[in-house]
Amino acid sequence: MAGSIINRLIMFVTLLLVQVLVLNHVWLLNVATPLLYVFFVITFPRNSAKGEVLAWSFCLGLLIDLFSNTPGMASGTMTLVALLQPYLLELFVPRDSADNLEVKSATLGWTKYLTFSLILTFLYCLVFFALEAFNFFEWQLWLLRTVGSTVLTMILMIAIDSVRSK
């Protein structure tokens, strides 16, 4: 129990620092940026307490908002994704799997893991950039940012998961 909290705290701090110090300054073609901190929500094990998932995710989003000057966008979107994560995860895990199943490619399989991660990451980017734009007059730019950021984030998450699964 204490080990999992320490691991979760290390992941929390690492993702926060990487996002704030490095990834916030990466803009591909001045459109797409990796939003790697959504990986934090994706990795919560099956049957984690919903309140715990919501609290951790909101706190990470709030700190991202404070350091990135995005008032409420990351915290609101992280909370939404944290709310949907346990229900979406149930669609991808076998019924007879362990209650504390870790979410990674080694336990779910690459296809299920990628699909699960892609859905949550795309949903995160979609809502995040919709809140940023707050209008749909430039819907092509909004869609381009959503797709580009989703692709960049997925590439980084696949790289991290391939190292983490070994």
C-alpha positions, 0 to 999 in steps of 0.5 A, a space after each residue: 500500500 505505502 509502496 504504491 502511494 510512493 510510486 504514484 507520488 514519484 510518477 506525479 512529480 516526474 510527469 509534472 516536472 517533465 511537462 512544465 520544464 520540457 514539454 510545454 516548450 515543445 510545439 510541432 509546427 506551432 500547432 501540436 504539443 505533447 500533453 504527457 501528464 494524461 498518462 498519469 490517469 491512464 495508469 491507475 489500476 483497476 478498481 482504484 477508489 474513484 475518489 482517489 483517482 479524481 483527487 490525484 488527477 485534479 491536483 496534477 491538473 491544478 499544478 499544471 494549470 498553475 505552472 502553464 498559465 492555463 486557468 482551470 483547463 488542465 484541472 477540469 479536463 483531467 478530472 473529466 478523464 479521471 471520471 471516465 477512466 474506470 468505466 472505460 477500462 472495464 470495457 478492455 479488461 477481461 472479466 476474470 482478471 485481477 482486481 488490482 490489474 495494472 494498466 500497461 501493455 504487458 497486462 492488457 495486450 498492445 491492441 487493447 492498451 493502445 485503444 484504451 490510451 488513444 480514446 482517453 488521450 484523444 478525449 483529453 486533447 479534444 476537451 482541453 483544446 475546446 476549452 482553450 479556443 472557447 469558440 468554433 470559428 477556427 475549427 480546423 485549427 482546433 481539430 489539427 491541434 487535437 489530432 497532432 497533440 494526441 499523436 505526439 502524446 501517444 508516441 511518448 506514452 508508447 515509449 514510456 510503456 515499452 520501458 515500463 513493461 520490461 
